[in-house]
Each structure stands twice: as C-alpha cells, then as structure tokens.
Amino acid sequence: MAEYPNDFTCGLRGSASPGVYGLLLKMNTFETQGKKNRRCVDKVQVTMVGGKTRTLCGNKTGSKVASPSFNFELSFTTDEAITAQGYNISVEFIPRKCNKVLTPALGETGTIATSKYQRLCEYRIVAPAGSQVRIDEITPSILDSDNCKKDHLLINGNSEVMYPRETSTVICGSNQDCYCSTDTVRVFDGEI
C-alpha cells in the first residue's frame, strides 16, 4: 500500500434522515505519523453531534468510534514531514431502536420516555406549522446530573443535525431552562 502524501487534506460528511441510524466507524487498518509534542500532526478527526470530536493518529488499527447519530464530519489532514500507510475505515449504519421522529397533531401533548436500558436516543419532533414545541418536565436523572456527561438533553430548535454548540442548548444539573421552539426541534438524550 502506498503512503499518503504530505500537506494533504480531505473530508467526508455523513448524514441520514430522519436520524434513526447510529454510526460505527471501524479502523480496519490505521497507521499515521504518531504524536509530536503530544499533538497529532497527521490525523483523522471525527466530529459528532454536539460538537464532540475524536482525534486519531498513530496506530489505531482495530479501534472503533461510535455515535448515536449517523450525522458526522470526518477530516484527514497531514503536515509537511513524515508519511505513513494511512487508513482503511469502514463506515456502518447502526439501526437505533430508540431514535424516533414524532409528528404530533395541533394541540397534542405527550411524554417521551425511554427504558432505563436505552441510552443515546435521538428524537425529532416536527410541530404543525405555526406551533411550538415546549418541554415542561425533565427526569430527575438529568436534572440531578453532576457533570452533564452521563445524563443530559441536547436540544436544537433549528433542526440542525449536528447540534452546533452555538445554536443548541444542553439541559442538565442546574441548567434547567424551559425550551421553546417553532417548527422542528431535535432532542438528543444521552452521553456526549
């Protein structure tokens, strides 16, 4: 296998609608330049929902990266020095039983509940035109979360599939703001 070039950049964006699939990246082979001064210089960077980023460099053959949403961005960048074999990464759709698209009727109310065994669930709530989605109550495990890593709600009122930090809200612990939105809201419940 030929080595990858110096000063190289490429990318891949994955998106699945309506968001009922998770992502599994398998590093079938992965060999890039190792860290230099504790930083990856030739690297694959995977950005997932909520701005969570995973950076890979060195020998990561056999490693896996998983995300509850198939919406992701992957970039590969190299510097001007050392090159290596590169990588072969499998990208897989993983069906998620708890990911759902909800389309309530005008005036309809409801409760979203998952079993204690379900984690990393994504719900897309599409409100009737001119209506709002409002969250009135949140489970104690989210409201009592100490560090917002294990239990939280990640909400995006613009229906942006990557949940950018600039336009998304995290609800957990002492951050208990009521959230209202027009049109569509994406709610991600799980671990970041």
N, C-alpha and C positions, 0 to 999 in steps of 0.2 A: 504494500500500500504506500502510495506517495505521501510525503509530508505536506501539511498545509502551508500556504505562503505567509511571508511577513507582511505587516501593515495591511491586514485584511479585516473586513467587517461584512457580516451577512446576518440576516434575521429571518424569523418565521413567526407568524401570528396565527393562533388557532382560535376559532370561535364556533360555538354550537348554540343554536337557538332551538328551543326556548330555554336551554340551560339545564337539561335533565341528565347530562353526562358529566362525569368527573374526568380527570386527566391522570394518566400514568405515563411517565417518561422512563424508559429503561435504557441504561447506559450499556449497550451490548459490548462495545469497546469504547474506551475513553482514555486518551493519553495526550495531554498538552504540557507545555512548559510548567514546571512547578512554581510555587510561590517565590517571589523575590522581595526581600524585606517584608515578609509576612503578608504580601499582597499578591493576588492573582494577576498576572500580566497577559497571558493568553488564556482566555476564559470563555465559558458559556454562562450566560446569565439568564435565568428564568424568572419572569415577573408574573405573579399570580394575583388573584383577587385581593383587593385591599392594599395593593402596593407591596405585598410580601415578595421578597426577592431571594432567590437561592443562587449562589455563585459557585461554579465548579471549575477546578483546574487540577493539574497533576494527573495521577492515575485514579480514576473513578470507575473503572470497568466493574460492572455488576451492581452499581448504585442505582437507586430509583428515586424519582421525585413524583410526589402525588399531590393533587389539588382537588377539592370538591367540585370545582367548576372547570369545564373544558376551555374556558376563555383564558388565554395566556399569551405572553410575548416572550420569544427566545431570541437572544442575540449572541453572536460569536465574534470576538474581537481578538486580534493578535498585535503584538508590538513589532519592533523592527529587528529583533535579535533571534533568539533560539526558536526553532520549529520542532514539531513532533508529529506523530502518526495522525492525530486528530481524533475523530469520534464517529460512532455509528449509534444513533439514538432511535429507539422505537417509540412512536407516539401512539397511544391507545386511548380509545373512548372507553370509559368505565360507566355502565348504567348505574344511576343513583336512585334507589327506591324512594328516598325522602325528598328529592328535588321535585317541585311542583309548580305549575302555572295555575293561578287562581283567577277566575273572572267572575266576581260577584255581580249580581244584578243591582240596579239602582236601589239604595236604601238597605241593602242586605248587610248584616253583620255576621261575624263568625269568629272562631277561635282556631289558631294554628297550634297544633300540639304534636310533639314527636315523643316516641317512647324513650325511656332512659338509655336505650342501647343505640339510638340513632345519633350520629354526630355529623357535623359538616353538611348541614342541609341548606339548600337554597330554594327560596320561594319567590316567584314573580307574581305580584298582584297587579292585575290590569283593571283599573277602575273604569266605570262608564264615563263617557265624555262629560266634562263639567263637574265631575265628582272628585272627592278627595279620599285618600286612604289615611286612617288615623290609628295609631297604636295607643290603646288605653291601658293595657296591663302587660307587665313583663314578669316572667317567672323569677322566683327568689334566687335561683342559682345564678342568674345573670345579674340581678341587682346586687347580690352579695359577693360577686366575684372580686377577688383581691387585686389581680393584675391584668384583667381583661384578656388574658391569653387563652384560658380554657373555655369560659362561657361568656359570650357577648352576642350582640346583634350588630351587624354591619349593614347599614341602610343607605340606599342611593335612590333619591326621588326622581332622578333623571333617566332611570333605567339604563345606566351605563354599566356594561357587563364586567368591566374591570374594577369597579368600585374605587375610582380615584380618590385619594385622600382629600383632595381639595373640595370635592362635591359630595362626599359621603360622611355619614355620621356613625360613630361607634357608641353603642349604649351598653354600659356595664358599670358595676360598682356605684360610685357616687354620681356618675354622669347619667341622669335619669330624665333627660329632656323628652317631652312628648314630641313626636314627629308627625308632621302633616305634609302631604304632597298632593299634587294634582296628577291626573293621568295614570302614570305607572310608577310603581315602587318595587325595588328589588330588595329582598331581605335575606341576608346570609347569616345563618346561626351556626356557630361552631368555632373551631380553633384556628387561629391565624398563626 
